């Protein structure tokens, strides 16, 4: 057996004949590894793959945009992906990784925090660097929740994109409020901030047709309508497709047992239409799926005026087009003077907002 001697920084290390040296960053997918004895290194892992799974929601166009921008850019490119769990961020990262490998870019995944991580990453050649659930691995630092040390600001210089080497930095984020204000709304650091919403009825229909080919079309339509009443992510849809994919499956029975109960309030847009054509709109956070006869009250504002409306969720009417209607004869109204308004609206409807933080599509 022959030995290989590698000298760096005045230190000579001895390795066996399995050592290979590379003049360039070898292609592949790596995870950043750290030990107190040896410091940072890269460990080869399986490639991030999309495989044969179909991607929904027009994600391919976003991939094209990212790599077209990177080709034009003379500096590093930052991409932030935000949204709740289960709505496609990890799938999108795998798509980015696949495209990066097509462009001969190594992929580096960062999953843990250690002092010196920034300097190590900045020593790498051109590559794609992925941070999954960035705000969890590198907490913002709130003294009420921990030691108060902000672990995100160490990356500010790296994400400025002014390094001698150009790279793509791709972050997934579940809670934007836990990301440093020096990163959000800073296109100099993150050129793209792509928000992921919950799949709409059309995506729900297509997903179930693909993944549950034996499902009754009527039951698929029932799921699509339900998606306009409660937020369904792709984890939910995967479970629903599994249950629906055989004859005789009924969604109303399936949903009773699946672990997709709505236990938290959702954001709904309230729209009240009046006989004279006026329309009052606002947004409110309510839980329409709690059992019982407890009333819900929300304030509807219009200019300097406001109205308070109360209803019981069990009185709601779920129309076949997905509209949630509050029957006027089951609606209690008071104006801002605690008086009954002179004119009642002709209709009051609730519309589920796709995501609490961002109400516009990806």
Beta strands, then each sheet from edge to edge (+ up, - down):
strand 1: 4-8
strand 2: 11-15
strand 3: 29-35
strand 4: 39-44
strand 5: 77-82
strand 6: 106-110
strand 7: 127-131
strand 8: 168-173
strand 9: 192-195
strand 10: 266-274
strand 11: 279-286
strand 12: 295-302
strand 13: 305-312
strand 14: 317-318
strand 15: 324-326
strand 16: 332-335
strand 17: 345-352
sheet 1: 1+ 2-
sheet 2: 4+ 3- 6- 7- 8- 5- 9-
sheet 3: 11+ 10- 17+ 15- 14+
sheet 4: 12+ 13- 16+
end
